[in-house]
Amino acid sequence: MVAELAVMVMGVLAGLLGALLGLGGGVFLVPFLVVVQGLPFRQAAGISLMTVIATSSAVSARAAGKQLINLRLGMVLEVGTTLGGLFGGLTAQVLPQRTLTALFAVVTAIIAVVMLMRLEKRNVILDGDDPGRLGGRFHDPETGREVVYRVKRLPLGLFVSFLAGNVSGLLGVGGGILKVPALVSWCGVPMRAAAATSALMIGVTAVATAPIYYAHGDVVPPLAAAAVLGVLVGSHGGLRLAARLHVRWLKVLMVVVLGLVSAVMFARLR
């Protein structure tokens, strides 16, 4: 019971941060399960994928009515993400645990640097401009105005989505740690729309990948259930908080969290 309660509490925090940033929560839960709970990396990844599905469902249901989810863009990118997720899930079964841990640390460190470099950039075009076939518009609670944006560099977005799916399948995270920074930094999507669209996509990817881990016995039902319950509670709190925070602080929070997670996983390699 102590282990389940600890995982549930961590699930609340993972759900809170995952809903805020569109990451799915796995990027926080996996290090906790590996470092604190002492689980093998593959079991941590399998449990994490269960929580990614839960976070995606909760966030998508709440964001759908606010026009934050760009469904057309999400479905285009999800083709690459799902293929990458299937490939990554199969690859994870043959790679050593130390290699998976090192990959996790390196990927999170790179993404933190990318977000830091784009801290002051906002992807907004004039209200009268055409957002194009894959662009969109939504009401921004921070400014009280409608935000219009146009999608750029779609081929790059598809390539990053394939990598994100691969990372999701390999490491048991939502893939949002790659997709959100890529959409914000290179594809011209505002932070709030990128987070909401990513939250939808990571659930689809996790559903495609999770059965691979389950078939190999890497999903521990009691811990997975505790983590999912915690994540659902945390996700609701994260959605309420996201509407009140300045976009710049959301980016700062992402940089700080990813930097800390990377440092923890690097320390695990010693």
N, C-alpha and C positions, 0 to 999 in steps of 0.2 A: 504493500500500500504506500509506503514511503516513496518508492521509485515512481509509482504512478502519479502521486500528488506532485512530486517535483517536476515531472514531465508536463503535467497539466498547467502548473504555474508558468513554466517556460513557454508553453504553448500560448498562453494569454499574451505574453510579451512578444512572441514571434508573430502572432496574429495582429497585434496592434501595429507593429512596425511594418509588417507585410502589407496591411491594408493602406497604410499611409503612403508607401512608396511603390506599390504594385509589384513587390518581389515575391510574394507567396509565403514568406516566413521561413522557408526551408534554409535560407542562408544563415539564419540565426539558430535554428533548431539543430541542424546537423552538428555544428561544433559543440553544442551543449551535450548532445547524446554521446559524442565520441570522447570528448575531454572529461566531462563531469560524470556521466553515467557509465563510461567505459565500454560502450557497445562497439562492435566491429563496424567499420565504415559502411559496409553494404546494408547492415540492419538499420543503421541511422538513416541512410538514404531511403530505404524502403518505407520507414515510418514517416519520414519527411514528406514523401510524395503523397501520402494520405492527407496530410495537413494542407498541402498545396491545393488539392482538389477542394477541400473545405473552404479555404480562403477565397479561392476563385469564385465559388458559388455565392458566398456571402457578399463579396465586393461587387460582383457583376449584377446581382439582384438589386443592390442599393443604387449603383451608378447608372443603371439602364434608363431610369426616368429623368436623369439630368443631362442626357445627350453627351456624356463624357466619353462613352465607348464608341470608337470608330469601327463599326462592324465590318465595313467593306475592307478597310486596311487590315484589320485583324485576321479576317479569313484568308486574304492573299498571303500574308506573312506566315500564317499557321501551316500552310502547305510545307514550307521549308522547315518549320519548327518541328512538326510531327515526324518528318523523315529523319531529322537529326536526333530526335528523342529516341526513336526505335533503334537507331544505330548506336547511340550512346548507352542505352540500357543493355544491349548485348555485349558491348565492349567492356562495360564495368564488371562483368562476370569473370573476365580473364586478366584484368590488370591487378597488380599488387596493391594492397591497402596504402602503402607509403606513397605510391605514385598518385593515387586518387587524392590523398591529403595535400600533396604538393601542388597538384593542379588546382584544387580549391583555393589554396592560398595565393597562387599567382594570379588567377583570374580575378579574384576580388580586389587585389592590389591594383591591377591595371585599370579596372573600372573606376575605382576611387580616384585615380589620377585624371582620367578622362572627364569625370564629373566636376572635379575641382577646376579644371581649365575652362569649363563652360558655365561657371557659377553665375555670372552676370548676364548671360544671354537669355532672351525671351523670344520664342518663335511665334510672332504675331504679325499678320499682314493687315492692311487697311480693310475696314468693314465692307467697303464697296467692291473689293477685289474678289475675283472668282477663286474659290478654294480648289477647284479642279475635281477630277473624278474620285480621288481618294482622300481629299482634304476634308475639313469639317468645321463646325462652329459650335460653341457652347457658351452658356452663361457663366462668367467667372465671379464667384462670391466675393473674391478679394477686391476687385475693382468695381463690381456692380455693372459691368458692361459685357457685351457679347464679344467673344474672342473668335477670330477667324484665322485659320492656318491652312497652308498648302504642303502636301507631302513632297519631299525632294529625295533624290538618290534612292529610288525604290530597289534597283538591283543590289545596292549595298545593304539595304534593309533586309532583303531576302537572304543574302549571304550570312549576315549576322544572326538572323533568325534560325538558320540551319545550325550555326555554331551554338546558339542558345539552347536549341533542342538537344544537341549533343551534350552540352554541359549539364542540362537538366537530367538526362538519362544517366550520365556518368556519375553525377554528384548528388542526385536526389533533391536538387533545388528547383525552383520554379522556372529558371531561365530568364526571369525578369531582371536579374543582375546584369545581363547583357542587353536585353531588349529595351528596357527603359532608358538607359544612358544612350544607346544607339539612336532611338527615336528622337530623343531630346537634342543630342549633340550633332547628328548628321542628317536626320530625315525631316527636320523642321516641325516636329510635333511638340506642342506645349507640355509641360510637366504633368499637369492634372490629366490631360487626355491620354498621354503616354502611359501613366500609371494605371488608369482605368482599362485601357485597351489591353495592356500587358496582363492585367489580372484575369481578363477573360481568356486570353491565349494560354496562359500557364496551366489552367485547369484542363484544357483539351490535351495539351502535351502530357500532363501527368497521368491522365486517364489512359493514354496510349502506352505509357512506359511502366506504370505501376504493376500490371499483371506479370511482367518479366521478373520483378523482384519477388512478387508473391509466389510465383511458381518455383522459385529457388529457395523458399523458406526464409526470406529476409524481412518479412513483415511480422513483427511481434504484436498480436492482437491487443493484449491489455495496454501496452504502451502506446500503440497507435490510437486506440480509442480515447485514452486520456489526453493525448496530444491534440486530437481533433476537437474534443470538447473545449479545451483551453483556447485553441485557435479561433473557434467560432465566437467565443466571448470577446477575445481581444480584437477581432476584426470589426465588430460593431463599434467598439470604442475608437478604433483607428479611423473609421469612416467619419465619425462625428468630429474628431480632432482635425482631420485633413481639411475640412471646410473652413476652419478658423485660422490655419497657419498660412503665413506668407510663402509663396512659391520658393523664394530664396532659401528660407529655413528648411523646406523640404529637401532641397538639394544639399544643403549643409549637413542635414541629418543623414542623408544617404552616404555622403563622403565619410563622415565620422564612423558610422556603423560598419561600412565595408572595410575601412582601414583597421578597425579593432578586430573584426572577424579574421582578416588576413593575418594580422599579427599573432592571434591565438593559434591559428592553424600552422603558421611557420614555427612557432614555439613547440608545437606538437611533434615536429619533425626531428627535434634534437634528442 
